[in-house]
Amino acid sequence: MSVQATAAPGSAAPSDASFIDKTYSKVFWRLVPFLMLCYVVAYLDRVNVGFAKLQMSKELGFSETAYGLGAGIFFFGYFLFEVPSNVILHRVGARVWIARIMITWGFISGAFMFVNSEMTFYAMRFLLGIAEAGFYPGVILYVTNWFPSHRRARVITVFMAAIPISGVFGNPLSGWIMDTFHQTHGLSGWQWMFLLEAVPAVIVGLAVLFYLDNRPSEAKWLDPQERQVLERDLAAEERTKTDSPHSIATVFRHGRVWFMSLIYFLFVAGQYGLTFWVPTIVKASGVQGNFNIGLISAIPFLVATVTMVLLGRSADHFRERRWHLIIPALIGAVGFTVSASSADTTIAIAALSVAAGGVLACSPLFWSLPTAFLSGAGAAAGIALINSVGNLAGFAGPYAIGALRDATGSTAAGMYVLAATLVLGAACVFAVPSRLVNR
């Protein structure tokens, strides 16, 4: 090891490239797999309602529109409490607040087994949105406390690979639970699914309290020199963020923050349109049995997992952000269009896999844009505002598909709408100055 890498505590941070890379690798493997686990659990509890629909809608008499409204109303609660939640996290620290979020949503998700009407369904989805508000932007903010922008895309894409991973494992798991436990002790399969899949959120939430550190200065698993490397790099980056709003009030008046919210809204519409409706689309293609539907539904998410990680590595390697967003968005639009227009099951699933690879890669790659200029309290409020406004598309996307499906008897029209949102999102990204985000 070089002389620089063994300097005494209190001296200048080591500048040896190998030592720096090893330090960031150590931080990556300490934090990112655990954060991925948290998000797999979160996302599974958020979207397993899509699988519950296969039994739940028929038993409770929900229309496609009612289901779409219930699936999407989650995001109203999410929207209302997102900014306050992230501001609290910024003040009290990620460890305590992320644990609180996970434990709360675990109990609420399990309580879905008691849903017996459209109104209780709507109420529980709204409460789940309130409980989970702040988790995702909180993790994005947390990552900025550990990794500078030129290392961040890979971290966020690996973290957000939890979305397709939750689909790869969660869809077959949900199908298996619903088939295996149906009518056990008088409960339907969808009730058992909500109950059993809620347990990990509570357990992992408790683990957060003992595992996460709020910032490098608190991390006892880092050597003094490793802390110096992180703090030096992060401080240097903070000095370059001259365009960041510096208070909660100025965030709401910052035009660039609102433009980022629009971009994210367009990408999220495609993301949730895909994740909520994949089981229904697969079933409509002729696949029989909940477990088999789960296995086939996992294919698009498996493709997306690989795509997200590769694109994240490429974006950091070339320090290029815009085209790494534009191209996947356009590819996703093509996938939705082909899937909607094909009557062949194999072609439809292949096209849906292409769409998943494109649209699910957009969200993690997107966060390289706002985190390139937001800092401090402005970052806490700005990231939360962008995420909360963007996630209103989580209501609009599923609801629009449900309404169009009721009106037309097909999901094709909804898929065309989602394709259009991705094209518009790509056009908006093209309008972002490259000098602002290519770092």
N, C-alpha and C positions, 0 to 999 in steps of 0.2 A: 504494500500500500504506500502511496506517496507521502511525502513529508507533510503536504498541506492537509491531508486527510487525518493526520494524527496530532494536529495542533492542540494545545491545551485549552481547556474550557475558558471562555472569556476572550479568546483571541478571535481573529477574523474567521468567518465560516469557511470551511474547506471549499476549494475551487476545483479539485480533481474531478473530472467528468465521470470516471468510473464510480467513485464514492458517491457522487450526487445521484447517479442512476440507481445504485444499490439502495440508497436511502429512500427514494421514491418507490422503488419496488417493494421495500419493506412496508411502507405505509399502505401501498395498494393492497397487498395480501393480508394485511391486518384489518383493514376497514371495508374494502369493497365487497368481498364475498359475504360478509355479515350483513351489509346494507342490502345486498341483493336478496338475501334470505328474507329480510324484513319486507322488501317490496313484493317478492313472490307471494308472501302471506297476505299482504295488503291487497294486491291486485286480484288474487283469487277470491277474497271476500267481497271485492267490489263487483266483479263480473260473473260470479257463479250464478247470479240471477238469470243469466242467459241460458244456463243449463237447466236450472230449476223450471224454466218456462215449459220445457218439454212435458212435464207432468202438471205443474202448478196451474198454468193457464186453463187447462181443461177441467181440473178438479174444482177450481174457484170461479170458472166462467169468465175469465178475462179475455177481452178482445185484443187484437194486435195493437191497436192504438192505445188501449189502457196499459198494456204491458210496456210499450215504448215510453209512455208518459212516466210510469213508475220507475223504469230503468233510468230515465234521464233526470227525474226530479232530485235524485241524489246530488246533482251538481248545483242546485239552488242553495242547499245548505252549505255545500262546499264553497260556493262563491261568497256567501255572506260572511263566513268566518275565516276565510283564507288569510287575508291581510292581518287581522288581529292575532291569529294564531302564530303567524311567522314573526310578527313583531315581539310577541311574548317569548318565542323560541330564541330570538336574538338577544333578549335580556336575561333569560334564566338558563340558557344553554340547551344544546340539542339532546343531551343524555336524558334529562328529566322529562323534557317535553315530548320527545319522540316516544319514550316509554308510556307516558300518559295517553298519547294518541292511540297507540297500538292496543293497550289494555281496554280502553273505552270502546273502540270499534269492535274488538273481539266479543265483548258481551252483547253489543247491539246486533252484530251479525248473527250470533247464536239465537237471539230472540226472534229472528225471522221465521223460525219454526212455528210461531204462534199467529202468523198472518192468516186472516180468514175472510178478507174482503178487499176491494180495491182501495178503500180509504186507509185501512191499516197498512196495506202495501205501500201506499204513497207516504204515509207518516214515517214508517220504518226506513224507507230509502232516504227521506229527508234527514232523519236523525243520523243515519250512517254517514251522510255527507258532512254534517256538522262535526261528528266524531273524528273523521279522517282529515278534515281541513288542516292544512299546514304540514302534513307529512311529506309529500313530494317536494314542494318548494323548500321545506326545511332541510331535506337531504341535499338538494342542489346548493343551498346556502352553506351547508356544512362542508360540502366538497370544496367550496372556494376558500375555506379556512385551512385546507391542507395541500391543495394542488394549484399551481399557477395556470394561466389560460392555455399555454401551449402543451400542457399535459392533461387538460381537463376533458377533452372530447372523448378520449379513450375510456377514461374513468366513468363518465356519464353514460356512454353507450354500453359498457359492460354492466353497470348498475341497472340500466333500463332493459337489458336483455332479460331481466326478471319478468317483463311482460310476456314475451313469447315463451319463456321457460314455464311460466305459470299456465300457459295454454297447452304446452307439450305434456306436462304432467297433470295439470289440473283438470283438463277436459276428460281424459280417460278415468281419472280418479272420481270425478263427479258422476260420470256415467256408471261406474262400478258401484258407488255407494247407493245411487238411486235404484239400480237393479237389484242389488244384494239385500238391502235393508228395507225394501218396500213392504209396508204392512207389518214390520216387526214392532211388537208392542203397540199395535194399532196406529202407528205413525206412517205417513207416506214417505217414499224415498227422498223427495225434495226436502222434507222436514229434517230427516237424518243428515242430509248433505249440509244444510245450513248449520246444524248443531256441531257436527264433527269437524267441519272445516273452520269453525270459529276458534276452536281450542288452541291451535298453534299461535294465533295472534296474541293471546294472553300470555302464553309461555315465553314467546320471543320478546314480548314487551317487557316482561320482568328481567330477561337476560340483558336487555339494553342498559338497564341501570348499573349493571356490573361490568359491562364490556366496553362501552363507548367512552371516549374522552372528548371534551368539548373543543379542544384546540391543542396544537403541538406542545405548548408550554406545560400542559397537564399530563402529557403522555409519559408515564414512567418506563414504558417499553422502548422509548427512543433514547439513544445516547445524547449527551450534551451537544456534540458536534452535529448530529443529525437534526436536532432541533434548530441549531443555528442555520443550517442549510435551508430548511423550510421557511423559517422566519425571515431570512434575508431575501429569498426569492419572492415571497408573498409581499413583503414591504416594498420591494422594487416595483412590482406590478401595480400596487396601490398608487404609487406616484404617477403612473401613466394614465390613470382613469380621471382625466380632467373634465369629462363630459357627464359625469354621474350626478344625478340629483342627490342632495345631501340631507334631506329630511323627508318625512312621510308626506307632508303637504306638497312639496315640490314634485314628488313622484307623480301625483295625480294631475299635475300641469305639464308634464314632460311629454312632448309629442312623440319622441322616439319610443318611449315606453308603451304608449298606446298603439303605435304601429307594430311593435313586437307582439302585442296582445292580439292584433288582427291576424298576423302570420300564424301564431300558435293556434288560434281558434280554427283556422282553415285546416291545419294539419290534424288537430285533435278530432275534428268531425270525421275524418277518414279513419282514424285510429279506433274510436269507439264504435263507429258504424260497423267496422270489421269484427271487433272482439265480442260485442253483444249479440251479433246476428249470425256468426259462423255456424253454431250448431243447427240453427233453423235452416240456413242455406244448404248445409250438408244433408240434413234430413229431407229437404225438398228435392234433392238430387236423386233420392231413391234408396239411401243407406238405411238399414233397419237395425233397431236395437240401440239402447243408449250407450252401451260400452263401445260398440262399433262406430257410432257417431262420434264418440269422444276420440277414438283412435284416428279417424280420418280428419277430424277437426284439428288435431295436433300437427298435421303436416305443414300447413301454412306457417305456424308459429316456429316450427323447427327451422324452416328456411329463413325466417326473419331473424332468429337468434344468430345464425352465422353471418348474415348480411350486416346486421348492426355492428358486430364486433369488428369486422373487416373495414367497414366504412369509417368507424371511429379511429382505428389505427391510421388509416390513410389520411384523414383530416388533420390529425396531429403531426404526422410525418411531413406533409407538405405545407402545413400551417395555412390551409385553404379551407374556408367555411361555406361560402355561398354555393358553389357548384356541387359540393358534397350534400347539399340539401335539395337543390333544384333537380338534379338528375334522378334521385330516388323518388321524389314526388311525382315526376312525370311518368316514371316506370310504374309506380303504384296506380296512377290514373289509367294507364293502359291495361293493367291487370284487372281492375274493377270493370272496365268496359268489356273486355273479352269474356270475363266470367259471367257477366250479366247477359251477354248475347249468345252464349253457347248452350246448346241443349245436351251436349255430351258430358257425362259426369266427370270423366278423366280430364278433359280439357278445362272444365269449370274449376275443378280443384287445383289444377296446375296454374291456371290464371289467378285464382285466389291466393295461391302461394306467392306468385310474383307480386300481387298487390300488397300482401303482408310484408314481404321483404322491403318494399318501397316505403309504405306508409309508416310502419313501425320504426324504421330507421330515422324518420324525419324528426320525431320528438326529441331524442337525445342529442342529435346533431344540432337541432335548433338552439339548445341552451348555450352553445358556444357563442351565439350572437349577443344576447343581453348581458351575459356575465363578462363579456369583453370590455364593457364600459360602465357597469354598475358596481358600486362599492359601498361598504359600511352600512349605515342605516338605510341608505337609498337602495342598496342591494336587497336587504331584508324585505322592505316594502315593495320594491319594484318587481322582484322575482315572484312574490306572492300575488301581486296585482296581475301580472302577465299570466300566471298559471290559473288564477281564479277566473279571469275573463275568458281565457282560452278554453278552459274546461266547461264553460257554458255550452260549448259545442258537444260536450258529452250528453247534454240534454237534447240539443237540436238534432244531432245525428241519429240517435236511436228513435226519437219521436218521429222524425221525418220519414225514416224507413218504415216504421210501423204504420203511419198514416197512409203512405203510398202503397204499402202492401194491402191494407184494407180496401183502398180505393181501386187497385188494379188487379189484386189477387196474385201479385208477383213481386219479388224483391228487385227486379231488373231496374225499374225507374229509380229506386233508392240508390242502387249502385252507380247509375249514371250521374246522379247528383253528387255523390261522394267523389267521383272522378273529377267533376268540374271544380270542386273545392280544392283539390290537390293542384290542379293546373293554376288556379288563381293564387294559391299560396306560393307556388314556384315563381310566378311573376312578381309577387311582392318581395320575395327574397332577392331577386335580381335587382330590385330598386335600392337595396341596402348598400351603402358605400363599402367597398372592399377594404379600404384603409382603416375602417372602424373595427372590423371583426377578424381580419386575417392576421392572427398573432400566433 
